[in-house]
Amino acid sequence: MKNSISLAIAFFLLVGAFTSIKVETARASGTIYIRNNGSIDPPTASISTIDNVTYKLIDNIYGSIVVERANIVLDGIGYNVLGSGVAQFGFNLTDISNVTIKNTNIKGFSYGVFLVSTSHITISENNITNNSYGIVMSRDNNSTISENNMIANTVFGIELWGSLNSTISGNNVENSEHGVWLYYSSNNFLRNNSMNGSKYNFAVQGSELLHFTNNIDASNSVNSRPVYYWINKQDTVVPLDAGYVALVNCTNMKIENLDVTNNGQGILLAYTTNSTIAKSSITNNWIGMMVYYDCNNNTISENNVTANEVCGIQIYDSSDNTVSGNTIENNEIGLYLTISSNSVVSGNNITSNLQHGIYLSGSSFHHIYRNNIVANSWDGIRLYESSNNVVSSNNITANNDYGICLYHSSSNSIYHNGFFENNIQAYFIPGYVLANVWDDNYPSGGNYWSDYNGTDLLSGPYQNETGSDGIGDSPYVIDSENTDHYPLAEPWVAPDLSIAKMKTSKTGCTPLPTVCQNYTVTVHAEIENTARIVQSLKLRVYANETLIKEFEDTYILNGTSMAYVLEWDTHGFTNGNYTLSAVVEPVPEEINTLNNMLVCWILVTSPGDINADQAVDIFDCASVALAFSSTPNDPNWSPNSDINNDGIVDIFDLVVVALHFGETA
């Protein structure tokens, strides 16, 4: 009995031992081919078909699948196609059409799905995760990518290159370096795609209008905010909830008060004119603002453009744009102007960018002025193959390599800038030294250089006249081809010409300042120059709208005032009240122009009508009598009674009253 029990126990222990052993089936690995004739190579692969049209996975596959047969459906039925990180492609389709791949988990490849020169391909309802590239379509057309879940593909979620007429819809693309990007691709239809959590969620790039012509509506979203991809619109304001903005072939559009982040372009303008981007925060994109191809007469102002990967603002092949009052910092390149012309860049704070503050490449006739260009890691300003630009009145300070660097660039005018403590103030790439202009002649002057060690004891165009003038007595030599002939002795201050006083020889008279018709009145205008250099000026004096005197090509010393005097002959002017205005023309780079005009007024009356009561009578005689023989320093002096404006009230003035006594206006 004991032996029987012992045998039974031994039997169950033996069965338990055998049943605890797992028998692992052989797994499919390596590259699997669905050949053009419909066969599966190798035939042992975990794919089955009964009609050479519908193919189904029957187990997980560890390796790549190359599809060579057209007009088939490959259904993963929830199985995995797994790469080791070494295999290049999950699914590889080249020169083929009418293939559907669905219901498959594709993971661990360099390229999850790779389509080249294909058409009418459908990729749907797959989980495509943890690849380098999720889906790449190159030279594909009329295909569909729909309802895929694409997460944590490290480089791209979906990338289209030169692809046409495809539908991308209902995909969830998350946590990639780049989410959905279209390169040189046209007439694609995007709907209901959710792009979230990628470093650069969405972008469209190209080189002609057709490449930007895609049908993309607001059902697509970036970080749960709508994509506004507008074509051929005008006179419209972009909504405040935008997650991405593109304006293609639009005019008179307005983008204001947006917060756009984590895209290939925060804002894209292509072939768009007369539009405004203002007061928006454009941060942590690949390029903050991309303004491409015939984008003319646009204004970019008062934006915060920060921490964008490649550059803050790029303007390419466009002209006559204005970039003003923006904060552009901590980008790789702050502002990049390429093959562009005739734009104004002013009043921006361009600081702490990782390469160049401002970079001009193949660009000309820009005016770059009154910017703070500070602490950029390479250059404050770099010009490459760029000419005929004006760089003036900028604060160029503490840039790590060069304040300004020129490479194969010539005929640029660079003046009135402050170069402070840059590692090298101005530099030319060796072998590419060309001549540029570094001053605005005398007396306007050149630049302030913090390392200039000259003096300012002399003045004049040749700096050989007695007295300082705010300009160094010796030139600042950059190299054999480039010299600042008039370096500033002190940092540039924007010029301010103002009219300090405006009066006539009748000002202050009671009851009214008057001048008799056909006689003269003396007009005094006093101009102040608060700048630190001599200024040339043009002054015009008007009676109402009529120009009565012009002073031009005159100079006023720095820190001084100057009086301009003229005699206004009232011949030909009718009776009435006249506003006399003195207007000094703003000088280049003058900021405050509100004080460039000052007015006074005077009444033109009939000859002899001193008190302006429209009659020459006893009261006018009395006025002359009371002031008779007086001059301007006498207590009884009456300028109105000095009808002939000779500085004394005498018989000649009384004769005028007598000749016209009894006349009325």
Long-range contacts (C-beta under 8 A, 24 or more apart in sequence): 25-59, 27-59, 27-60, 27-62, 28-59, 28-60, 28-61, 28-62, 28-63, 29-61, 29-62, 29-63, 30-63, 30-64, 31-63, 31-64, 31-65, 31-66, 31-87, 32-61, 32-63, 32-64, 32-65, 32-66, 33-65, 33-66, 33-68, 34-65, 34-66, 34-67, 34-68, 34-69, 34-72, 34-74, 35-68, 35-69, 36-68, 36-69, 37-69, 38-69, 46-79, 47-74, 57-81, 57-104, 63-87, 64-88, 64-89, 64-90, 64-91, 64-92, 64-109, 65-90, 65-91, 65-92, 66-91, 66-92, 66-93, 67-91, 67-92, 67-93, 67-96, 67-99, 67-101, 68-96, 69-96, 69-99, 70-96, 70-97, 70-98, 70-99, 71-97, 71-98, 71-99, 72-98, 72-99, 72-100, 73-99, 73-100, 73-102, 74-99, 74-100, 74-101, 74-102, 74-104, 75-102, 75-103, 75-104, 76-101, 76-102, 76-103, 76-104, 76-105, 76-126, 77-103, 78-103, 78-104, 78-105, 79-104, 79-105, 80-104, 80-105, 80-106, 80-107, 81-105, 81-106, 81-107, 82-107, 82-108, 83-107, 83-108, 83-109, 83-110, 83-131, 84-108, 85-109, 88-114, 89-113, 89-114, 90-114, 90-128, 90-131, 93-118, 93-121, 94-118, 96-121, 97-121, 100-124, 101-126, 102-126, 105-129, 106-131, 107-131, 111-136, 112-153, 115-140, 115-143, 116-140, 118-143, 119-143, 122-146, 123-148, 124-148, 127-151, 128-153, 129-153, 130-154, 132-156, 133-159, 134-158, 134-173, 134-176, 135-159, 136-161, 137-161, 137-163, 137-166, 138-162, 138-163, 139-163, 140-164, 140-166, 141-165, 141-166, 142-166, 143-167, 144-168, 144-169, 145-169, 145-171, 146-170, 146-171, 147-171, 148-172, 150-174, 150-176, 151-175, 152-176, 156-181, 157-195, 157-198, 159-183, 160-185, 160-188, 161-185, 163-188, 164-188, 165-189, 167-191, 168-193, 169-193, 172-196, 173-198, 173-201, 174-198, 178-203, 178-264, 178-286, 179-222, 181-205, 181-264, 182-214, 184-211, 185-211, 185-214, 186-210, 186-211, 186-213, 186-214, 187-213, 187-214, 187-215, 188-214, 188-215, 188-216, 189-214, 189-215, 190-214, 190-215, 190-216, 190-217, 190-220, 191-217, 191-219, 191-220, 192-219, 192-220, 193-220, 193-221, 194-220, 194-221, 194-224, 195-220, 195-221, 195-222, 195-223, 196-221, 196-222, 196-223, 196-224, 197-223, 198-262, 199-262, 199-284, 200-262, 200-263, 200-264, 200-285, 200-286, 200-309, 201-243, 201-244, 201-262, 201-263, 201-264, 202-227, 202-244, 202-263, 202-264, 203-263, 203-264, 203-265, 203-268, 203-286, 204-229, 204-246, 204-264, 204-265, 204-268, 205-264, 205-290, 206-270, 207-293, 208-293, 209-248, 209-249, 209-270, 209-271, 209-293, 212-246, 212-248, 212-249, 212-268, 212-270, 212-271, 213-248, 216-246, 222-262, 222-263, 223-261, 223-262, 246-270, 247-272, 247-275, 248-272, 250-275, 251-275, 254-278, 255-280, 256-280, 258-282, 259-283, 260-285, 261-285, 265-289, 265-290, 266-308, 268-292, 269-295, 269-298, 270-295, 271-295, 272-298, 273-297, 273-298, 274-298, 275-299, 276-300, 276-301, 277-301, 277-303, 278-302, 278-303, 279-303, 280-304, 281-306, 282-306, 282-308, 282-312, 283-307, 283-308, 284-308, 285-309, 286-310, 287-311, 287-312, 287-314, 288-312, 288-313, 288-331, 289-313, 289-314, 290-314, 290-316, 291-315, 291-316, 291-318, 291-321, 292-316, 292-317, 292-318, 293-317, 293-318, 294-318, 295-321, 296-320, 296-321, 297-321, 298-322, 299-324, 300-324, 300-326, 301-325, 301-326, 302-326, 303-327, 305-329, 305-331, 305-334, 306-330, 306-331, 307-331, 308-332, 311-335, 311-336, 311-359, 312-353, 314-338, 315-340, 315-343, 316-340, 318-343, 319-343, 322-346, 323-348, 324-348, 328-353, 328-357, 329-353, 330-354, 333-359, 334-358, 334-359, 334-376, 335-359, 336-361, 337-361, 337-363, 337-366, 338-362, 338-363, 339-363, 340-366, 341-365, 341-366, 342-366, 343-367, 344-369, 345-369, 345-371, 346-370, 346-371, 347-371, 348-372, 349-374, 350-374, 350-376, 350-380, 351-375, 351-376, 352-376, 352-377, 353-377, 354-378, 355-379, 356-380, 356-381, 356-382, 357-381, 357-399, 358-382, 359-384, 360-384, 360-386, 360-389, 360-409, 361-385, 361-386, 362-386, 363-389, 364-388, 364-389, 365-389, 366-390, 367-392, 368-392, 368-394, 369-393, 369-394, 369-589, 370-394, 370-494, 370-589, 370-591, 371-395, 372-397, 373-397, 373-399, 374-398, 374-399, 375-399, 375-400, 376-400, 377-401, 378-402, 378-405, 379-403, 379-404, 379-405, 380-404, 380-422, 381-405, 382-406, 382-407, 383-407, 383-409, 383-412, 384-408, 384-409, 385-409, 386-412, 387-411, 387-412, 388-412, 389-413, 390-414, 391-415, 391-417, 392-416, 392-417, 392-440, 392-588, 392-589, 393-417, 393-492, 393-494, 393-589, 394-418, 395-420, 396-420, 396-422, 397-421, 397-422, 398-422, 399-423, 401-427, 402-426, 402-427, 405-429, 406-432, 406-434, 406-436, 407-432, 408-432, 408-434, 409-434, 409-436, 410-434, 410-435, 410-436, 411-435, 411-436, 411-437, 412-436, 412-437, 413-437, 413-440, 414-438, 414-447, 415-439, 415-440, 415-444, 415-445, 415-446, 415-447, 415-484, 416-440, 416-444, 416-445, 416-446, 416-447, 416-488, 416-492, 416-589, 417-447, 417-448, 417-492, 418-447, 418-448, 418-450, 418-491, 418-492, 419-447, 419-448, 419-449, 419-450, 420-448, 420-450, 420-491, 421-450, 425-449, 425-450, 425-451, 426-478, 426-482, 428-478, 428-479, 428-482, 433-479, 433-480, 433-481, 433-482, 434-481, 435-481, 435-482, 436-481, 436-482, 438-476, 438-478, 438-482, 438-483, 438-484, 438-485, 439-484, 439-485, 439-486, 439-487, 440-486, 440-588, 441-486, 442-471, 442-486, 442-534, 443-469, 443-471, 443-533, 443-534, 443-535, 443-536, 443-555, 444-486, 444-533, 444-535, 444-536, 444-588, 445-470, 445-471, 445-486, 445-487, 445-488, 445-492, 445-533, 446-471, 446-476, 446-484, 446-485, 446-486, 446-487, 446-488, 447-476, 447-484, 447-487, 447-488, 447-492, 448-487, 448-488, 448-489, 448-490, 448-491, 448-492, 449-476, 449-484, 449-487, 452-476, 452-487, 454-487, 454-489, 456-489, 459-534, 469-533, 469-534, 469-557, 469-558, 470-532, 470-533, 470-534, 470-558, 471-533, 488-532, 488-533, 489-532, 490-532, 492-532, 493-530, 493-531, 493-532, 494-531, 494-589, 494-590, 494-591, 494-592, 495-529, 495-530, 495-531, 495-533, 495-535, 495-587, 495-588, 495-589, 495-590, 496-529, 496-530, 496-531, 496-590, 496-591, 496-592, 496-595, 497-527, 497-528, 497-529, 497-531, 497-535, 497-537, 497-556, 497-584, 497-586, 497-587, 497-590, 497-596, 498-527, 498-528, 498-530, 498-584, 498-592, 498-595, 498-596, 499-525, 499-526, 499-527, 499-528, 499-582, 499-583, 499-584, 499-595, 499-596, 499-597, 499-598, 500-526, 500-527, 500-528, 500-561, 500-598, 501-525, 501-526, 501-598, 502-526, 502-580, 502-581, 502-582, 502-598, 502-599, 502-600, 503-600, 504-568, 504-580, 504-600, 504-602, 505-639, 505-642, 505-645, 506-602, 506-639, 506-640, 507-600, 507-639, 508-639, 509-638, 509-639, 509-640, 511-611, 511-612, 512-603, 512-611, 512-612, 513-601, 513-602, 513-603, 513-639, 513-640, 514-602, 514-603, 514-604, 514-605, 514-609, 514-610, 514-611, 514-612, 514-640, 515-568, 515-570, 515-602, 515-603, 515-604, 515-605, 515-645, 516-570, 516-604, 516-605, 516-606, 516-607, 516-608, 516-609, 516-610, 516-643, 516-656, 517-570, 517-571, 517-573, 517-574, 517-575, 517-604, 517-605, 517-606, 517-607, 518-570, 518-571, 518-607, 519-569, 519-570, 519-607, 519-643, 519-644, 519-645, 520-567, 520-568, 520-569, 520-570, 520-644, 520-645, 521-567, 521-568, 521-570, 521-602, 521-645, 522-565, 522-566, 522-567, 522-568, 522-645, 523-548, 523-549, 523-565, 523-566, 523-567, 523-568, 523-580, 523-582, 524-563, 524-564, 524-565, 525-563, 525-564, 525-565, 525-582, 525-598, 526-561, 526-562, 526-563, 526-564, 527-556, 527-561, 527-562, 527-563, 527-564, 527-584, 528-560, 528-561, 529-556, 529-557, 529-558, 529-559, 529-560, 529-561, 529-562, 530-559, 531-558, 531-559, 532-558, 532-559, 533-558, 534-558, 535-587, 536-587, 537-584, 537-585, 537-587, 538-584, 538-585, 539-564, 539-582, 539-583, 539-584, 539-585, 540-582, 540-583, 540-585, 541-566, 541-568, 541-580, 541-581, 541-582, 541-583, 542-579, 542-580, 542-581, 542-583, 543-568, 543-573, 543-578, 543-579, 543-580, 544-578, 544-579, 546-573, 567-645, 570-604, 573-604, 574-604, 575-604, 575-605, 575-606, 575-665, 576-603, 576-604, 577-601, 577-602, 577-603, 577-604, 578-602, 578-603, 578-604, 605-665, 606-660, 606-663, 606-664, 606-665, 607-643, 607-656, 607-659, 607-660, 607-663, 608-643, 608-656, 608-657, 608-658, 608-659, 608-660, 608-661, 608-663, 609-660, 609-663, 609-665, 610-640, 610-641, 610-643, 610-657, 611-640, 614-664, 614-665, 615-663, 615-664, 615-665, 616-657, 616-660, 616-661, 616-662, 616-663, 616-664, 617-661, 617-662, 620-657, 621-654, 621-657, 621-658, 621-661, 624-649, 624-653, 624-654, 624-657, 625-654, 628-654
